[in-house]
């Protein structure tokens, strides 16, 4: 049996070699991944989808791939903000429309149907069909959660200024009254909707840091308008700023190293 000190030295040597082997295996796996990416990325992602990145980076394949990944990472960082905004908007609107029509099923209320257009009626029908397709029971809550963001932002259209806006404006209790105008809200939330749709359809959004930062400000402001406590409560899971700082050099096309 080895003395205690010798046993410790042996164990330390074993762990050292184990760590070195792990590092070597990691480098080998990483090299294989990078090689795989270079050989198959155009087939998996498509040359058409990569083309804007290739143009942006003057034909550099490595930079284009890095930017494509960065686009996914930045798009992901918008998700928590968009989630709070979309869920908060629909639930605040739902609350106000229940009051407006004195009906939990306001989306089926005859007075609501008389006010809205075919677009809104069709979205409600689609929501009901989706619930039934999943063999679930139709409830007001399920219909509300199934309705698209486009449905909710459409209620801010000018055609509803005299019929719905008086109630819907109360969905933004923390918005200063002097700017709490239907046109302002429609512009803001439809702008965010367009970004949201690009993100959810896996499209490119990362061509301008200033544009991305402006979207972030718009979303943050929208969340704040919905409820004065909601923003502070949700901030701890927002990581947009950290991701942008990490990818800023790449998007601004300055010299950088592929991580």
N, C-alpha and C positions, 0 to 999 in steps of 0.2 A: 504494500500500500504506500503511495507517495506521501511525503510530508505535506502538511497543509499549504505552505507557501508554494511548493512545486505544483500542487493540485490547482491552486488559484492561477498560477502562471499558465498552466496548460489550458484551463478554461478560458482565460483571457485571450490566448492565442487562437483557440477554437472560434471564439466569437468574432475575433478580428478577421479570420479567414472567411467566416460565414458572411460577414458584412461585405467583404470584398467581392465574394461570389454574387451576393445580391446586387451590388453595384454593377458588376459585369453583365449579369442577366438583364438588368434594367436598361443598360445602354444598348444591349443587343436587341431587346424588344422594341425600344424606342426607334432604333435604326430601321427595324423591319417595318414599323408603323409609318415612318416617314417615307420609306421606299414604296410601301404599298400605296400611300396617298399619291405620290407622284405618278405611279403607274396606272392607277385606277380612278383617280378623282374625277376626271372628265367623264368617264363612263357612268359613275355613280351620281354625280351632281348634274352633269350635262354641260357641254361647252357653251351652250346658249346662256345658261344661268351664270357661268363663270365669266362670260365675255365682258360685262361692265367692269368687273374687278381687274381683268387683264388690261383693259384700256386705261383704267385709272392708274395702274401701276406700270404703264409703259411696257407691257408684255412680260413682266416678271412673274413667272408661275408661282414661285415661293411666296412672294408678297401678296399675290391674288388669293392664294389659299389662306394665308394668315388673316387677310381682311375678311374673307368669307366666314371664317370661324369667329372673328371679332364681331361681325354683324349678328351672328346667332347669339353671342354672349350679351351684346348690348340690347338686342331685342328682348332677351330673357329678363334683363334688369328692369324693363318697363312693366313686366307682368304684374308685380304686386301693386304698383300705382294704378294701372288700368283696372285691376280687379276691384280695388276699393272704390274707384270712381264709378265703374259700371254698376256694381251691386248697390252702391249708395244712391246713385241716381234713380235706378228703377224702383227701389224700395221707397224713396222719398216721393217719387211720382205716384206710386201705388197708393201711398197714404193720402196724398192730396186728392186723387181721383175717387177714392172711396168716399171722401167727404163731399166732393163735388156732386156725385151722383147718388150718395147715400145708399151705396150698394157694394158689397164685397166683390161681387162679380160685375164690376163696372164695365169691363171689356165686352160684356154681353148685353149691357143695358141698352134699351131701345133709344134712349136720348143720346147716348155716346155714339151709337151706330149712325144716327142721323147726322151727327156733327162730322165724323171722320170720313175719309175717302176709302176707296177700294184697297189701297196699299195697307192701311192699318187693319182692315177687316180680314184680308188675306193672311197677314202675319199671325193674327189670333187663330185663324183656322189651321194654319201650319203648326202652331204650337200645340193645339189640341190633338192634331193628327200624330205628332211626334210622341206625345205622352201615351196615346193609345197604342202606337206601334211598339212601345216598350212594355205593353201589357200592364200599365199602371193606371191607377184611378185618377181621374181629372179632378184637381182641386184648384182653388184660386191661387194658392202659393206656387203650385207646379206650373200653372200657366204663366204667372209673372216671371218665374225664373227661366222659362223656356223662350220667352219673347226676346228677339234680338236687340242688340244695342241700337241698330238702325230704326227699330220701331220706336224706341224711347226718344231718340233725337228727332224723329219725324214729328213728334208732338210739339216741337218748338218752331215748326214752320209758320210762316206769316199767316196762312189761312186759318190758324187757330188762335190768333191774337185776341179776338173778341170773345171767343167761346171757352178756351181752356187756360189761357195764360194767366188770368186773374187768380186762378187756383195754383197753377204750376209754379208761379213765381215764389210761392211760399215754401217750395222745396229747397230754396237756397237761403235759409235764414241767416247765414253768416256773411252774405254778400252785401256790400254797401248799397243802400237803396238808390243812390244816384247812378249806379252802373247796372243795377238789376233790371235790365231791359231784355225783352224776348230776343231781339236781334243780336244782342251781345252773347246771350246764352247759346243761341243757335249756332253762331259762328264758332264759338269755343268748342262746344261739344261735338259738332260735326267735323271740325278739324281734328280733334282727338280720335273720332271714329275712323277717319281715313287712315291715320297712323295705326290704329288698332287693327284694322283690316289688313294692312300691309304686313304687320308683324304676324298675324295669325295665318296668313297665306305664305309665310316664309319668304317674303320679298325683301329686297335690299332697302335699308333705311339710313345707312351710315356713310353719307357723302359730305356731311357738314356738321362739325361739332356745335357750331352756334345754333343750327336748326334743331338738333337733338336737345340741346340745353333749353331752347325755347319751348319745345314740346313738354319737357319735364316741368318747366315753370307753369305752363298752362294746366297740366294735369294736377299738380300740387295745389294750385289756386282753386281749381274746380272741387277738389276734395275738401279744401278748407271752407268753401262756400256751402257745401252740403251740411257740414256740422263743425262747430268750432273745436270740438274735442277729437274728432275723427282723425285729423292730420297728425296731431301729437301722438295719438295712440298707435298709429301705423308706421311712423317714421323709422322705427328700429329695424324694419325688414327692407327698407329701400336702400339699394346698393348701386344705384345708377352712377353717382359721382365717382365711386371707387373704380367701377368698370371703365368709365370714360378716361380717368387718369391713367389707367393701365394701358389703354389702347389709343390714347391721344396721338402719339407720335406716328403710329401706323396710318391712322386715318388722315392725318395732316400731311402725309407723304414725305416726311423728313426721313433722314437716314435712320434705320433701325435694325435691330437684330431679331431674327426669328427666334421666339422662345423655344 
